[in-house]
Amino acid sequence: MLIHPQFDPIAVAIGPLRVHWYGLTYLAAFTFFYLLATARVRRPWFAQHGWERQMVEDLLFFGVLGVVLGGRLGYVLFYKPSYYLQHPGEILAVWQGGMAFHGGLLGVIAALAVFAWLRKRPFLEVADIVAPCVPMGLAAGRIGNFINGELWGRAADPSLPWAMVFPQSGTDLPRHPSQLYQFGLEGVLLFALLWWYGRRQRPLGAVAGAFMFGYGLFRFTAEYFREPDSFLGLLALNMSMGQWLCVPMIALGALIWGMAQKNASQR
């Protein structure tokens, strides 16, 4: 049975300046996106439609806004609406923690829609470029969760070789290191599948639909090993909030992918 290493959350301290590991994982996420998206727009079918590196830089700017604003507002609305209704002054206090992927996703979708409108580009074309470039950023975020010892897993069989005690949980129960499960599933594996799938020209919207379906499925699975939020617990059908938020993602992703195939076959 392992014990969480209890990393110092501060990566670098220079005088009064404190750089946290979690902040560095966000920087890594945006760097991954820039490098991967720059490589992706060089694909012939995107380059022929006028995509270039400068447009990726603009996409990154819009994406950062979407992630930060959407992630925070998603946490407020999905997880603690009653608390923030009573403490509205804390809604923007992101330094206190509290970001939600599903809220960040909605924020990014809104940001991409604005970008597509300003650039007069099909929204699904923009989404197809972005989709394979996201999972490695998610992987970086899960490493940040693990370093912080947060979002730990459910109780595990002590005989499990990688079962781990998270002192931050307030118990000495061995748990699943669910952050690492999510790192592998929603991050590395999803990236590998989408990058492979997107290496060839696909029907408009197919890659974006595959991302929605794949992330929803992998996150839904990983949630069985992740401890539900203490202030919510398990909801209907013994499913967590994260799982319920994945259900429409899976359905929408399958619908978008199916419509992309249908539209391509009718041409």
C-alpha positions in Angstrom: 0.0 0.0 0.0 1.4 3.4 -1.1 1.1 6.8 0.6 0.7 9.9 -1.4 4.1 11.7 -1.5 2.7 15.0 -0.2 4.3 17.2 -2.8 4.9 20.8 -2.0 2.2 22.6 -4.1 4.7 25.5 -4.7 7.0 24.6 -7.5 9.2 27.8 -7.4 9.5 30.5 -4.7 11.4 33.6 -5.5 11.0 36.1 -2.7 7.3 36.9 -2.4 6.6 35.2 -5.8 5.0 31.8 -5.5 4.6 29.6 -8.6 2.3 26.6 -8.0 2.5 23.3 -9.8 -1.2 23.6 -10.7 -0.5 26.9 -12.5 2.4 25.3 -14.4 0.0 22.4 -15.5 -2.3 25.1 -17.0 0.7 26.6 -18.8 1.7 23.1 -20.0 -1.9 22.6 -21.2 -1.9 25.8 -23.3 1.6 25.0 -24.7 0.4 21.5 -25.7 -2.6 23.0 -27.5 -0.5 25.6 -29.3 2.1 23.1 -30.6 -0.5 20.4 -31.6 -2.9 22.9 -33.2 0.0 24.5 -35.2 0.9 21.0 -36.5 -2.7 20.2 -37.2 -3.4 23.3 -39.4 -0.6 22.3 -41.6 -2.6 19.3 -42.7 -3.4 19.8 -46.4 -7.2 19.9 -46.0 -6.9 22.7 -43.4 -4.0 24.6 -45.1 -6.0 24.7 -48.3 -8.8 26.5 -46.5 -6.5 29.2 -45.4 -5.6 28.1 -41.9 -2.3 29.3 -40.5 -0.3 29.7 -37.3 -1.6 33.2 -36.5 -5.1 31.8 -36.4 -4.0 29.2 -33.8 -2.7 32.0 -31.6 -6.1 33.7 -31.8 -7.8 30.4 -31.1 -5.6 30.0 -28.0 -6.6 33.4 -26.7 -10.3 32.6 -27.1 -9.8 29.2 -25.6 -8.1 30.5 -22.5 -11.0 32.8 -21.8 -13.5 30.0 -22.4 -11.6 27.6 -20.1 -11.2 30.0 -17.2 -14.6 31.6 -17.3 -16.5 28.5 -18.2 -14.7 26.3 -15.8 -15.4 28.6 -12.9 -19.0 29.3 -13.7 -19.6 25.6 -14.4 -18.3 24.8 -10.9 -20.5 27.5 -9.4 -23.7 26.3 -11.2 -23.2 22.6 -11.3 -21.7 21.9 -8.0 -22.4 24.6 -5.4 -25.2 26.9 -6.7 -26.8 27.4 -3.3 -23.5 28.3 -1.6 -22.5 30.9 -4.2 -26.1 32.3 -4.3 -25.4 33.2 -0.7 -21.8 34.3 -1.3 -21.9 36.0 -4.7 -18.7 37.9 -4.0 -16.7 34.6 -4.1 -17.9 33.5 -7.6 -14.8 35.0 -9.3 -12.4 33.9 -6.5 -10.7 31.3 -8.6 -7.6 31.3 -6.3 -9.8 29.5 -3.7 -10.1 26.6 -6.1 -13.1 25.2 -7.9 -13.1 24.5 -11.6 -15.3 22.1 -13.6 -14.4 20.5 -16.8 -17.9 20.4 -18.2 -18.3 24.1 -17.5 -14.9 24.7 -19.2 -16.1 22.7 -22.2 -19.2 24.9 -22.5 -17.0 28.0 -22.2 -14.7 26.7 -24.9 -17.7 25.9 -27.2 -19.0 29.4 -26.7 -15.5 30.9 -27.4 -15.1 28.8 -30.5 -18.5 29.9 -31.7 -17.4 33.5 -31.4 -14.1 32.8 -33.1 -15.9 31.0 -36.0 -18.4 33.9 -36.3 -15.7 36.6 -36.4 -13.5 34.6 -38.8 -16.5 33.5 -40.9 -15.6 29.8 -40.5 -17.8 26.8 -40.1 -18.1 26.1 -36.4 -17.5 22.3 -36.8 -14.4 23.0 -38.9 -13.0 25.0 -36.0 -14.1 22.3 -33.5 -12.4 19.6 -35.6 -9.1 21.4 -35.4 -9.3 21.9 -31.7 -10.6 18.5 -30.5 -7.4 16.4 -30.8 -5.4 19.1 -29.2 -7.3 19.1 -26.0 -6.6 15.8 -24.2 -2.9 16.3 -23.5 -3.9 19.5 -21.7 -6.4 17.5 -19.7 -3.7 15.0 -18.9 -1.5 17.9 -17.5 -4.4 19.0 -15.3 -4.8 15.6 -13.8 -1.1 15.5 -12.9 -1.8 18.8 -11.1 -4.6 17.2 -9.2 -2.4 14.3 -8.2 0.4 16.7 -7.1 -2.1 18.6 -4.9 -3.5 15.3 -3.5 -7.0 16.4 -4.4 -9.9 14.6 -6.2 -8.7 11.3 -4.7 -10.3 8.0 -5.5 -12.8 5.7 -3.8 -11.7 3.2 -1.2 -9.7 0.3 -2.8 -8.8 -3.2 -1.8 -5.6 -3.0 0.2 -4.1 -5.8 -1.9 -4.2 -3.6 -5.0 -0.5 -2.9 -5.7 -1.1 0.8 -6.4 -3.7 1.5 -3.8 -2.7 4.8 -2.1 -3.5 6.6 1.1 -4.3 10.3 0.6 -3.8 12.1 3.9 -5.7 15.0 2.6 -8.8 12.8 2.7 -8.7 12.8 6.5 -8.6 9.0 6.5 -6.0 6.2 6.3 -8.1 4.2 3.8 -6.2 2.9 0.7 -7.8 4.5 -2.4 -7.6 4.4 -6.1 -5.3 7.1 -7.5 -8.1 8.1 -9.8 -6.3 11.3 -10.9 -3.8 8.9 -12.7 -6.6 6.9 -14.1 -8.1 10.0 -15.6 -4.6 11.1 -16.8 -4.3 7.8 -18.7 -7.9 7.6 -20.0 -9.1 11.1 -20.7 -5.6 12.4 -21.5 -3.1 10.1 -23.1 -5.4 7.4 -24.5 -8.0 9.8 -25.8 -5.2 11.9 -27.4 -3.7 8.9 -29.1 -7.0 7.8 -30.5 -8.1 11.2 -31.7 -4.7 12.1 -33.2 -4.7 8.8 -35.1 -8.3 9.3 -36.2 -7.7 12.9 -37.3 -4.6 12.1 -39.3 -6.7 11.8 -42.4 -9.4 14.0 -43.7 -12.7 13.2 -42.0 -16.3 14.4 -42.6 -17.0 17.8 -41.1 -17.7 17.4 -37.4 -16.6 13.8 -37.2 -13.5 14.5 -35.1 -15.3 16.9 -32.8 -18.1 14.3 -32.3 -15.5 11.6 -31.6 -13.9 13.8 -28.9 -17.3 14.4 -27.2 -18.2 10.7 -27.2 -14.7 9.5 -26.2 -14.2 12.0 -23.4 -17.7 11.4 -22.0 -17.2 7.6 -22.1 -13.8 7.6 -20.5 -14.8 10.2 -17.8 -18.0 8.2 -17.1 -15.8 5.1 -16.5 -13.2 6.8 -14.4 -15.9 8.3 -12.1 -16.5 4.8 -10.8 -13.1 5.0 -9.2 -13.2 8.6 -8.1 -14.6 9.7 -4.7 -17.8 11.8 -5.3 -17.7 15.3 -3.9 -18.5 15.2 -0.2 -21.1 17.9 -0.5 -23.0 16.1 -3.2 -22.4 12.3 -2.8 -23.9 10.0 -5.3 -27.1 11.1 -7.1 -29.8 9.2 -8.8 -29.0 5.6 -10.0 -25.9 5.8 -7.7 -24.2 8.0 -10.3 -22.0 11.0 -9.5 -22.5 14.5 -10.8 -19.6 14.0 -13.2 -21.3 10.9 -14.6 -24.6 12.6 -15.1 -22.8 15.5 -16.9 -21.2 12.9 -19.2 -24.4 11.4 -20.3 -25.5 14.3 -22.6 -21.8 14.5 -23.8 -21.9 10.9 -24.9 -25.3 11.3 -26.6 -24.4 14.5 -28.3 -21.0 13.2 -29.5 -22.6 10.1 -31.0 -25.2 12.3 -32.7 -22.6 14.7 -34.2 -20.5 11.9 -35.4 -23.4 10.0 -36.9 -24.7 13.2 -38.7 -21.2 13.8 -40.1 -21.1 10.3 -41.6 -24.6 10.7 -43.0 -23.9 14.1 -44.6 -20.7 12.8 -46.1 -22.5 9.7 -47.6 -25.1 11.9 -49.2 -22.6 14.1 -51.1 
